């Protein structure tokens, strides 16, 4: 998994990417009966939006990401909240088989991938994760809402048009949040040996201003395509002028797909 979310992109990610509702954490804990004895892997952990709050619910967390800047900011977030039971590991989905030595005699209670699976080879990943999980444990794939430019809102359609014009490309990828993506992931979980594969949803509405909107957009642009510091104000102003006045509302659909080892 090589994405290029480094430098300023990682900083935007840490500041503007929303976290996960407590209801999602409750559902994950319930699905795998997680306790203070469990170790959890957060793969593609980014700046710790899942790993940090999960740490208070389990014995330990391994936060794994291929981008050093993401891990640096995740470590800072954990320290700021007094979280000390997370081990930050530089690695991608293809490095998961090597975790066997790190996990040792303590199989994982859960491996969770939040809004990152679309960057990974999910079939091979699920097969590699299966032997690392304890009985009753398993894998969770969490989609934390569709991209801002794919919302069924006027402001979102305008945003999409601006971004497509600026970057000269169509923005159609759902980043693993679409129904077809979820069905593919579910089939791959079953093929890897996971049972009881199911999906649960949590929906809520959020409201935010332009600063949060443009910050979230910048957090999703690979570093080599993010406008430079001198060009960024003009990039933001062009989008601001095109959009209707804020605040902006978004219907967030959080889908949690789980499969267990029995």
C-alpha positions as CSV (number, residue, x, y, z in Angstrom):
1,X,0.0,0.0,0.0
2,X,1.8,3.1,-1.2
3,X,-0.3,6.2,-1.1
4,X,1.9,9.2,-0.5
5,X,0.0,10.8,2.4
6,X,3.0,12.5,3.8
7,X,4.0,16.0,4.9
8,X,1.2,18.6,4.9
9,X,-1.4,15.9,3.8
10,X,-0.7,14.0,7.0
11,X,-1.1,17.2,9.0
12,X,-4.4,17.9,7.4
13,X,-5.4,14.3,8.1
14,X,-4.6,14.6,11.7
15,X,-6.5,17.9,12.1
16,X,-9.5,17.4,9.9
17,X,-10.3,13.7,9.4
18,X,-13.3,13.0,11.6
19,X,-13.1,10.2,14.2
20,X,-15.5,7.4,14.7
21,X,-18.7,7.6,16.8
22,X,-18.6,5.7,20.2
23,X,-21.4,3.5,18.8
24,X,-19.0,2.1,16.3
25,X,-16.4,1.3,19.0
26,X,-19.2,-0.3,21.0
27,X,-20.2,-2.5,18.1
28,X,-16.6,-3.6,17.4
29,X,-16.1,-4.5,21.1
30,X,-19.3,-6.4,21.1
31,X,-18.7,-8.2,17.8
32,X,-15.5,-9.8,19.0
33,X,-16.1,-9.8,22.8
34,X,-13.0,-7.6,23.3
35,X,-11.6,-7.4,26.8
36,X,-8.5,-5.9,28.5
37,X,-6.7,-9.1,27.7
38,X,-6.9,-8.6,23.9
39,X,-4.5,-7.2,21.4
40,X,-5.9,-5.4,18.4
41,X,-4.3,-4.5,15.0
42,X,-5.4,-1.2,13.3
43,X,-4.0,-1.6,9.8
44,X,-3.7,1.6,7.8
45,X,-4.1,3.4,11.1
46,X,-3.4,6.9,9.7
47,X,-3.0,9.4,12.5
48,X,-4.8,7.2,15.0
49,X,-8.5,8.0,14.6
50,X,-9.4,4.4,15.5
51,X,-6.3,3.1,17.3
52,X,-6.2,5.8,20.0
53,X,-9.8,5.5,21.3
54,X,-9.7,1.7,20.9
55,X,-6.7,1.6,23.3
56,X,-8.9,2.2,26.4
57,X,-11.0,-0.8,25.6
58,X,-8.4,-3.5,25.1
59,X,-5.0,-4.6,26.5
60,X,-2.9,-3.3,23.6
61,X,-3.1,-1.9,20.1
62,X,-0.7,-2.2,17.1
63,X,-1.1,0.8,14.9
64,X,0.4,0.0,11.5
65,X,0.8,2.4,8.5
66,X,3.2,2.7,5.6
67,X,3.6,6.5,6.0
68,X,6.1,7.7,8.7
69,X,4.5,11.1,9.0
70,X,1.1,9.5,9.7
71,X,2.7,7.4,12.5
72,X,4.5,10.4,13.9
73,X,1.3,12.4,14.3
74,X,-0.5,9.3,15.6
75,X,2.1,8.9,18.3
76,X,1.7,12.6,19.2
77,X,-2.1,12.2,19.4
78,X,-1.7,9.2,21.7
79,X,0.7,11.0,23.9
80,X,-1.6,14.0,24.1
81,X,-4.3,11.8,25.5
82,X,-2.1,9.8,27.8
83,X,-2.4,6.6,25.8
84,X,0.6,4.3,26.4
85,X,-0.6,0.9,25.2
86,X,-0.2,1.4,21.4
87,X,2.8,0.2,19.5
88,X,3.3,2.1,16.3
89,X,4.7,0.0,13.4
90,X,5.8,1.1,10.0
91,X,4.3,-1.3,7.5
92,X,1.8,-2.0,4.8
93,X,-0.8,-4.8,4.2
94,X,1.9,-6.8,2.5
95,X,3.9,-6.8,5.7
96,X,1.1,-8.4,7.8
97,X,2.5,-12.0,7.5
98,X,5.6,-10.8,9.4
99,X,3.4,-9.8,12.3
100,X,3.2,-13.4,13.4
101,X,6.5,-13.0,15.3
102,X,5.3,-9.8,17.0
103,X,1.9,-11.2,18.0
104,X,3.6,-14.4,19.3
105,X,1.5,-16.4,21.7
106,X,-1.1,-13.7,21.9
107,X,-3.4,-14.0,18.9
108,X,-5.3,-10.8,17.8
109,X,-8.8,-10.2,19.2
110,X,-9.4,-8.1,16.2
111,X,-7.8,-6.6,13.1
112,X,-9.6,-3.5,12.0
113,X,-9.2,-1.5,8.8
114,X,-10.9,1.9,8.7
115,X,-11.3,3.7,5.4
116,X,-8.1,2.3,4.0
117,X,-8.9,-1.1,2.5
118,X,-9.3,0.3,-1.0
119,X,-5.5,0.9,-1.0
120,X,-4.8,-2.8,-0.2
121,X,-5.0,-6.2,-1.8
122,X,-7.9,-7.3,0.3
123,X,-8.1,-11.0,-0.7
124,X,-4.5,-11.7,0.2
125,X,-4.8,-9.5,3.3
126,X,-7.8,-11.4,4.7
127,X,-6.0,-14.7,4.1
128,X,-2.9,-13.4,6.0
129,X,-5.0,-12.1,8.9
130,X,-7.0,-15.3,9.4
131,X,-4.2,-17.3,11.3
132,X,-3.3,-14.3,13.4
133,X,-6.8,-14.0,15.0
134,X,-8.0,-15.9,18.1
135,X,-11.2,-17.9,18.1
136,X,-14.1,-15.5,18.4
137,X,-11.9,-12.7,17.1
138,X,-11.7,-11.6,13.5
139,X,-11.6,-8.8,11.0
140,X,-13.6,-5.5,10.8
141,X,-13.7,-3.2,7.9
142,X,-15.1,0.2,8.7
143,X,-16.3,2.7,6.0
144,X,-16.6,6.1,7.7
145,X,-18.9,7.8,5.2
146,X,-18.6,8.5,1.5
147,X,-16.1,11.1,0.2
148,X,-17.2,14.7,0.6
149,X,-17.5,15.1,-3.2
150,X,-19.8,12.1,-3.6
151,X,-22.6,13.3,-1.3
152,X,-26.2,13.8,-2.5
153,X,-26.1,17.5,-1.7
154,X,-25.8,20.6,-4.0
155,X,-22.6,21.7,-2.3
156,X,-21.1,18.3,-2.8
157,X,-21.9,18.2,-6.5
158,X,-20.3,21.7,-6.9
159,X,-17.3,20.6,-5.0
160,X,-16.9,17.6,-7.2
161,X,-17.1,19.7,-10.4
162,X,-14.4,22.1,-9.0
163,X,-12.0,19.3,-8.1
164,X,-12.5,17.5,-11.4
165,X,-11.8,20.7,-13.3
166,X,-8.7,21.4,-11.2
167,X,-7.1,18.0,-11.4
168,X,-8.4,17.1,-14.9
169,X,-9.8,13.8,-13.9
170,X,-13.2,12.1,-13.0
171,X,-13.8,11.5,-9.3
172,X,-15.9,8.4,-9.3
173,X,-14.1,6.1,-6.8
174,X,-16.1,5.5,-3.7
175,X,-12.9,4.7,-1.6
176,X,-14.4,1.4,-0.4
177,X,-17.7,2.9,0.8
178,X,-19.9,1.8,-2.0
179,X,-22.3,-1.2,-1.9
180,X,-20.4,-3.1,-4.6
181,X,-17.1,-2.6,-2.6
182,X,-18.8,-4.0,0.6
183,X,-20.1,-7.0,-1.3
184,X,-16.6,-7.7,-2.7
185,X,-15.1,-7.5,0.8
186,X,-17.7,-9.8,2.3
187,X,-17.1,-12.4,-0.4
188,X,-13.4,-12.2,0.2
189,X,-13.8,-12.6,4.0
190,X,-15.8,-15.7,3.5
191,X,-13.3,-17.1,1.0
192,X,-10.5,-16.6,3.6
193,X,-12.4,-18.7,6.1
194,X,-14.2,-16.0,8.2
195,X,-17.7,-16.9,9.3
196,X,-20.8,-14.9,10.5
197,X,-19.9,-12.2,8.0
198,X,-22.3,-9.3,8.5
199,X,-22.6,-5.6,8.1
200,X,-24.0,-3.1,10.6
201,X,-24.7,0.6,9.9
202,X,-24.8,3.7,11.9
203,X,-26.1,7.0,10.4
204,X,-26.0,10.5,11.6
205,X,-25.8,14.1,10.3
206,X,-23.0,16.5,10.8
207,X,-22.6,20.2,10.1
208,X,-19.3,22.0,9.3
209,X,-17.8,25.1,7.9
210,X,-15.6,25.8,5.0
211,X,-12.3,25.4,6.9
212,X,-13.3,21.9,7.9
213,X,-14.4,21.2,4.3
214,X,-11.2,22.3,2.6
215,X,-9.1,20.7,5.3
216,X,-10.8,17.4,4.7
217,X,-10.4,17.7,1.0
218,X,-6.6,18.4,1.4
219,X,-6.3,15.3,3.7
220,X,-7.4,13.1,0.8
221,X,-5.1,14.5,-1.9
222,X,-1.8,12.5,-2.4
223,X,1.2,14.7,-1.5
224,X,2.5,14.8,-5.1
225,X,-0.8,16.4,-6.2
226,X,-1.6,18.7,-3.3
227,X,-1.2,22.3,-4.4
228,X,1.9,23.9,-2.9
229,X,1.8,26.2,0.0
230,X,1.9,29.3,-2.2
231,X,-0.9,28.0,-4.5
232,X,-3.1,26.6,-1.8
233,X,-4.9,29.8,-0.8
234,X,-6.0,30.4,-4.4
235,X,-7.1,26.7,-4.7
236,X,-9.2,27.1,-1.5
237,X,-10.6,30.5,-2.6
238,X,-11.7,29.1,-6.0
239,X,-13.7,26.4,-4.2
240,X,-15.1,28.8,-1.7
241,X,-16.5,31.1,-4.4
242,X,-18.0,28.2,-6.3
243,X,-19.8,26.7,-3.3
244,X,-23.0,28.0,-1.8
245,X,-22.6,29.7,1.6
246,X,-22.0,27.3,4.5
247,X,-22.5,25.7,6.9
248,X,-22.6,22.4,5.0
249,X,-24.5,19.4,6.1
250,X,-23.5,15.8,5.5
251,X,-25.4,12.5,6.0
252,X,-22.7,10.1,7.3
253,X,-23.3,6.4,6.8
254,X,-20.8,4.4,8.8
255,X,-20.8,0.7,7.6
256,X,-19.0,-1.9,9.7
257,X,-18.4,-5.3,8.0
258,X,-17.2,-8.1,10.3
259,X,-16.1,-11.7,10.0
260,X,-15.1,-14.0,12.8
261,X,-12.8,-17.0,13.4
262,X,-14.7,-20.0,14.8
